Amino acid sequence: MATFRFHDIYSSTVKAHDKTDKGTSEDLYKHINPRTLDVYADLVLVFKYKQPTLKGVAVSKPEYEKKTLAAYQDVLIRLTRVGLQYETRPSGDDTLLIFILCPWAVLKREATRASINDWLAGVKVADTSETEQLLQPAKERDQSLDQLSEADRIRLMSDLITNMPNEGGAGIHPSHHDYVESILPLHDKAFNKSWLKSWSTKWKVNEQDLSRVRDHYGEKVAYYFEFLQYYLQWLAAPTALGVLVHTFGSSFSIFYGVFVIIWAVFFTETWKRREKELALLWKVHNVSKTEMRRPSFKGTMAADPVTGDMVPFFSPWKRWTRKLLGIPVVLGGALALTTVITAVFGIEVFLTIYYDGYLKEYLIYAPMVLYSLAIPNVAAICKSISYRLTEYENYETRGSHEYHLMQKVFIFNALTSYMSILLTAYVYIPYGPQVISTFQNYGISFSSATIDPHMLQNRLKAFMITTQAISFATETIVPWLTRRAKVQAVKIQKEVAEKLNRDTHEDGSLTVLEDSEDAKKFLKRVKKQVDLPEYDVNEDYAEMVLQFGYVSLFSVIWPLTGLCAFINNWVELRSDAAKISYNARRPIPSRTDTIGPWLDNLQHIAWFSSLTNASILYLFHGTIDSTDSHGPRLGLGMLLFTLLVSEHAYLALRMVVGLILDSLPTEAELDVRRREFGVKRSWLSRAGDAIGYGSAGGVHGLAKRADETPDLSAQLENDFGVQAIRSNLKTN
């Protein structure tokens, strides 16, 4: 299980603390009653205490030891200050494992605080009774946490640790602490096993399955799996039509190209609707308003114009200035990446098709080797530049920081994925013969080669098959092989751990007794999880969005592109579950009401598909299957007209579909409206009672009061206004 009771581990071991921590730990244990207080240890803080230098400056061993002990004690003090408890164990690899324990009372406090913040931010609709319950004193408030999911519990603990002290947190964040390597929750082995077994025996994942993932891993991970499932279902249409067109139709089908554009519009617009529906169902609508400030956010202290409190402030004008300064850097990185891809592409074409000289059978592999060596390094540099630029832009919340970071990263990923196909379609096939003819005029001879759209189809096939096969291997097979290769290293670590667990002399810093077998197994499992890489859901989103680009942008070239994507995604839905369960650390649950920047990227790709499909069909339709085939059409005026018509048709269709879908409320929206109406009616009723409109309140109270008003006709018989009206009517 991912949770264990503190006394179960503590009763079989003596804590591996230094002398200053020993008394604190023993006092802590005395106050724990295993029958009345459940203490969970779902989060592990990895404290790295052996470093040769400190921030690049060499220090002596005694000085470094002093700084390390001070940092370690500071971490424990911060945890204790916010009400958390802990138990420290050595991991055997120059790190300490600090199991962070959250008492039930502290968890109740944080859950109540989060509920109040959600209510104030409009994340959830609270009726009158719920509101009054939230505003009651803590001792009188209902303390039941039966509805709190495991993901919510871990998220509240993580926020309590990482939030800044002025926001009620301990202020411990791995990215801003020299000794804290990471903070991770522990995997629940039973849940992972049940999850994989359930998903591997089903063709379709249902709502209940996704709810289980949400309750365990949080909304951010659940959104990804819902998106993957939703995308898989929508892929059925281009898959079926693509198979029919490939079997019975012709290459570069206009019908299929138009269908793909329409399909991309409906998919992106309906997903926006589904995204909002999930936010309402999962009660995370407007959750971005509750985001805390990033630890790395830097600003000058200034008075808040609304509250008057002194808070860090960073001018939006400065941020926009930094964004503008970063544009040339991003463009330069994109140009460098494009140059490398273009050079490799040109060498590949020359050696594969035209070169017929010495060592050709070996030289044809040179571009692939060059690409493998150059692209990862260039891409890593571009990604590093993206991180630095985003950090320089200084965003206040994690959501805004992640959004702008992923936008930059996606630009480089798209160039890496699509540039070769774009060069083939718009440069090599249309203008290749002219370039070759020019070289031949200068006396440079080439081997005879036919340049036709078949090359474009072969390149797309290679990308769809090899890219997805490599992705599957790197996500599942390679990690499994890596773990097998580390068996000997694990044995060595075990021997080191056994040495560390031996009793030392009185002047030693550790006093450890032999662990029980259950404790040994548990600690061994924790160490394995610490060694796993962190899981980043954005990497999986990037893979799916790039694949959506292959289908929407280029499947008119090879209609079976959708079939390849469909098969891959059915496997991906299961393999990603296995990756999270066994090949990566358990992610800290995070709330969100959207898939973030990837929705905008989907819409950008859908818009670009209206240009690529129109231009590819204009250039290559009818150039393969007909007996009187000809080369690509190169009329620039007609091509621009085709692009203009296609883009405007796309924009019009997207607007119409969006308007229609927005006018059709979902059941989740209706449910929220019903609850909002109930809250308003309740408050109007109470307001009516307060001002004397009766128990009905509102309009009903006014109607009741009108019915009870006495007849005034007799009193108005001599009224001046009545006499004037009668006189005027008689005159007219």
Buried (B, 14 or more C-beta within 10 A) or exposed (E): EBBBBBBBBBEBBBBBBBEEBBEBBEEBBEEBEEEEBBBBBBBBBBBBBEBEEBEEEEBEEEEBBEBBBEBBBBBBEBBBEBBBBBBBBBBBBEBBBBBBBBBBEBBBBBBBBBBBEBBEBEBBBBBBEBBEBBEEEEEEBEBEBEEBBBBBBBBBBBBBBBBBEEEBBBBBBBEEBEBBBBBBBBBBEEBBEEBBEBBEEEEEBEEEBBBBBBBBBBBBBBBBBBBBBBBBEBBEBBBEBBBEBBEEBBBBBBEBBBBBBBBBBBBBBBBBBBBBBBBBBBBBBEBBBBBBBBBEBEBEEEEEEEEEEEBBBBEEEEBEEBBEEBEEBBEEBBEBBBEBBBBBBBBBBEBBBBBEEEEEEEBBEBBEEBBEEBBEEBBEBBBEBBEEBBBEBBBBBBBBBBBBBBBBBBBBBBBBBBBBBBBBBBBBBBEBBEEBEEEEEEEEEBEEBEBBBEBBBEBBBEBBEEBBEEBBEEBBEEBEEEBEEBEEEBEEBBEBBEEBBEEEEEEEEBBBEBBBEEBBEBBEEBBBBBBBEEBEBBEBBBBBBBBBBBBBBBBBBBBBBBBBBBEBBBEBBBBBBBBBBBBBBBBBBBBBBBBBBBBBBBBBBBBBBBBBBBBBBBBBBBBBEEEEEEBBBEEEEEBEEBBEEBBEBBEEBBEEBBEEBEEEEBEBBEBBEEBEEEBEBBBBBEEBBEEEBBEBBBEBBBEBBEEEEEEEEEEEEEEEEEEEEEEEEEEE
